[in-house]
Amino acid sequence: MPIADASPAVQLQILRRADAFRRADRFAQLLEVALYAEPGIVIEKSTARLQRALAAANTVDAGAIAREVQAPAEIASRLERAREQAIAAARGD
């Protein structure tokens, strides 16, 4: 399945595994390499979708989530859900 068709959860997993939140510059380079390695409309749509997913996920205020939760162990799961919802909203899901 092309990444362009992947669910918000799968796209978020790709972003995490590629360390896109901490190394956005490296992630951008990875997408650029993907375009050169496999040119075509499918990879163009997929890389564009991942760029939009990263932008959407980055709108989530992790600090605000950390302040809202009662138990620190809840932060990661709440942040994950919020990022996934942001990606879904940006896609129009």
C-alpha positions in Angstrom: 0.0 0.0 0.0 1.4 3.4 -0.9 2.1 5.7 2.0 -0.2 8.2 0.5 -3.1 5.8 1.3 -1.8 4.8 4.8 -3.8 5.6 7.9 -2.9 8.5 10.2 -1.6 5.9 12.7 0.7 4.3 10.1 2.0 7.7 9.0 2.7 8.7 12.6 4.6 5.4 13.0 6.7 6.2 10.0 7.4 9.7 11.3 8.5 8.3 14.7 10.7 5.6 13.2 12.4 8.1 10.9 13.0 10.4 13.9 11.2 13.1 12.0 10.2 15.1 15.2 13.8 15.4 16.4 15.6 15.5 13.1 13.3 17.2 10.6 16.2 18.2 8.4 17.3 14.6 8.1 13.7 13.5 7.4 13.5 16.1 4.6 16.6 14.7 3.1 15.2 11.2 3.3 12.1 12.3 1.4 14.3 13.9 -1.2 16.3 10.8 -1.7 13.0 8.8 -2.0 12.0 11.1 -4.9 15.2 10.5 -6.7 15.3 6.8 -6.0 11.8 6.0 -7.1 10.5 8.9 -9.3 6.8 8.9 -10.1 3.5 10.2 -9.1 3.0 7.6 -6.3 6.2 8.6 -4.5 5.4 12.2 -5.0 2.0 11.8 -3.4 3.5 9.8 -0.6 6.3 12.2 0.3 3.9 15.1 0.1 1.5 13.3 2.4 4.3 12.6 4.9 5.4 16.3 4.8 1.8 17.3 5.6 1.5 14.7 8.3 4.7 16.0 10.0 3.5 19.6 9.8 0.1 18.6 11.3 1.7 16.5 14.0 4.1 19.4 14.9 1.1 21.6 15.6 0.4 19.6 18.8 1.6 21.3 21.9 3.4 18.6 23.8 4.0 21.0 26.7 0.3 21.6 27.1 -0.4 17.9 27.1 2.3 17.3 29.7 0.7 20.0 32.0 -2.8 18.5 31.6 -2.1 14.9 32.6 -2.1 13.7 36.1 0.4 10.9 35.7 3.6 11.4 33.7 3.2 7.9 32.3 0.2 9.2 30.4 2.1 11.8 28.4 3.4 9.6 25.6 0.0 8.0 24.8 -1.8 11.3 25.0 0.8 13.0 22.7 0.5 10.0 20.3 -3.3 10.3 20.2 -3.2 14.1 19.7 -0.7 13.8 16.9 -2.7 11.1 15.2 -5.8 13.3 15.4 -3.9 16.2 14.0 -2.8 14.1 11.0 -6.3 12.9 10.5 -7.7 16.4 10.6 -5.2 17.6 8.1 -6.2 14.8 5.7 -9.8 15.5 6.2 -10.5 12.1 7.7 
